[in-house]
């Protein structure tokens, strides 16, 4: 027990340190007739990429409208025909798209004013799911 109580705080401290080093990220959602697409972006930095356990490949850096650079951290695509079930959460303005039931959904979070339009669009392609 003493060993567990000494390792647990170190693991928690390391986890919080990695989360702190990751910094702010920007999520971009695109819904189109083919499916739902999610991109995660962050400021280009070796430290931030290392904290995410990812490559800091400069080829993934693209200019943003503000004049700086952004680094593509992750891309995820889900075709409408692959969606097994959908959960709508209007209170938190969230739509969950499940590829495999109850396992690792694609989470779409959006502003309140966009939720109804996005929910109707998803429902159009995911009828009865």
C-alpha positions as semicolon CSV with decimal commas, in nm:
position;residue;x (nm);y (nm);z (nm)
1;X;0,000;0,000;0,000
2;X;0,279;0,247;0,076
3;X;0,423;0,200;-0,272
4;X;0,083;0,257;-0,433
5;X;0,026;0,577;-0,232
6;X;0,366;0,709;-0,336
7;X;0,327;0,624;-0,708
8;X;-0,033;0,746;-0,744
9;X;0,043;1,114;-0,668
10;X;0,341;1,105;-0,906
11;X;0,118;0,964;-1,182
12;X;-0,145;1,230;-1,120
13;X;0,117;1,505;-1,118
14;X;0,265;1,379;-1,445
15;X;-0,084;1,360;-1,604
16;X;-0,168;1,718;-1,502
17;X;0,171;1,838;-1,623
18;X;0,115;1,680;-1,967
19;X;-0,234;1,833;-1,989
20;X;-0,095;2,174;-1,894
21;X;0,183;2,150;-2,154
22;X;-0,065;2,057;-2,430
23;X;-0,217;2,403;-2,420
24;X;-0,534;2,521;-2,592
25;X;-0,671;2,329;-2,888
26;X;-0,925;2,425;-3,152
27;X;-1,182;2,176;-3,277
28;X;-1,327;2,216;-3,627
29;X;-1,637;2,017;-3,723
30;X;-1,763;1,978;-4,079
31;X;-2,091;1,806;-4,162
32;X;-2,143;1,730;-4,530
33;X;-2,341;1,477;-4,736
34;X;-2,060;1,222;-4,701
35;X;-2,034;1,232;-4,322
36;X;-1,896;1,409;-4,016
37;X;-1,536;1,529;-4,006
38;X;-1,343;1,646;-3,700
39;X;-1,005;1,821;-3,699
40;X;-0,807;1,915;-3,389
41;X;-0,559;2,203;-3,418
42;X;-0,306;2,359;-3,180
43;X;-0,025;2,611;-3,199
44;X;0,287;2,456;-3,356
45;X;0,536;2,367;-3,086
46;X;0,757;2,065;-3,024
47;X;0,665;2,080;-2,655
48;X;0,288;2,076;-2,725
49;X;0,321;1,794;-2,978
50;X;0,541;1,597;-2,738
51;X;0,284;1,641;-2,458
52;X;0,021;1,495;-2,695
53;X;0,261;1,209;-2,779
54;X;0,252;1,312;-3,146
55;X;0,492;1,416;-3,418
56;X;0,572;1,784;-3,461
57;X;0,604;1,746;-3,840
58;X;0,621;2,097;-3,992
59;X;0,434;1,971;-4,300
60;X;0,119;1,967;-4,084
61;X;0,148;2,340;-4,009
62;X;-0,090;2,567;-4,202
63;X;-0,142;2,944;-4,188
64;X;-0,451;3,066;-4,005
65;X;-0,654;3,379;-4,091
66;X;-0,494;3,573;-3,804
67;X;-0,154;3,546;-3,971
68;X;-0,003;3,278;-3,748
69;X;0,041;2,905;-3,792
70;X;-0,169;2,616;-3,664
71;X;-0,065;2,250;-3,640
72;X;-0,303;1,969;-3,739
73;X;-0,300;1,743;-3,437
74;X;-0,570;1,493;-3,528
75;X;-0,829;1,417;-3,798
76;X;-1,129;1,190;-3,763
77;X;-1,388;1,109;-4,029
78;X;-1,713;0,918;-3,997
79;X;-1,923;0,826;-4,299
80;X;-2,300;0,848;-4,239
81;X;-2,353;0,482;-4,334
82;X;-2,106;0,378;-4,060
83;X;-2,299;0,556;-3,784
84;X;-2,469;0,288;-3,572
85;X;-2,647;0,517;-3,326
86;X;-2,684;0,885;-3,244
87;X;-2,744;1,053;-2,908
88;X;-2,861;1,412;-2,891
89;X;-2,791;1,617;-2,577
90;X;-2,954;1,959;-2,624
91;X;-2,869;2,071;-2,269
92;X;-2,497;2,057;-2,338
93;X;-2,531;2,124;-2,716
94;X;-2,366;1,792;-2,793
95;X;-2,429;1,523;-3,052
96;X;-2,267;1,181;-3,007
97;X;-2,210;0,970;-3,319
98;X;-2,138;0,604;-3,242
99;X;-1,956;0,385;-3,494
100;X;-1,962;0,090;-3,253
101;X;-2,246;0,107;-3,000
102;X;-2,138;0,259;-2,667
103;X;-1,768;0,271;-2,757
104;X;-1,564;0,584;-2,841
105;X;-1,820;0,812;-3,004
106;X;-1,736;1,113;-3,219
107;X;-1,841;1,403;-2,997
108;X;-1,971;1,713;-3,173
109;X;-1,991;2,014;-2,938
110;X;-2,130;2,337;-3,076
111;X;-2,267;2,677;-2,976
112;X;-2,632;2,690;-2,866
113;X;-2,742;2,884;-3,175
114;X;-2,604;2,614;-3,410
115;X;-2,732;2,307;-3,225
116;X;-3,082;2,283;-3,376
117;X;-2,954;2,317;-3,734
118;X;-2,677;2,059;-3,680
119;X;-2,915;1,816;-3,506
120;X;-3,162;1,841;-3,796
121;X;-2,880;1,785;-4,048
122;X;-2,751;1,477;-3,861
123;X;-3,107;1,341;-3,823
124;X;-3,154;1,375;-4,202
125;X;-2,869;1,131;-4,268
126;X;-2,913;0,910;-3,959
127;X;-3,285;0,832;-3,965
128;X;-3,387;0,573;-3,708
129;X;-3,044;0,542;-3,551
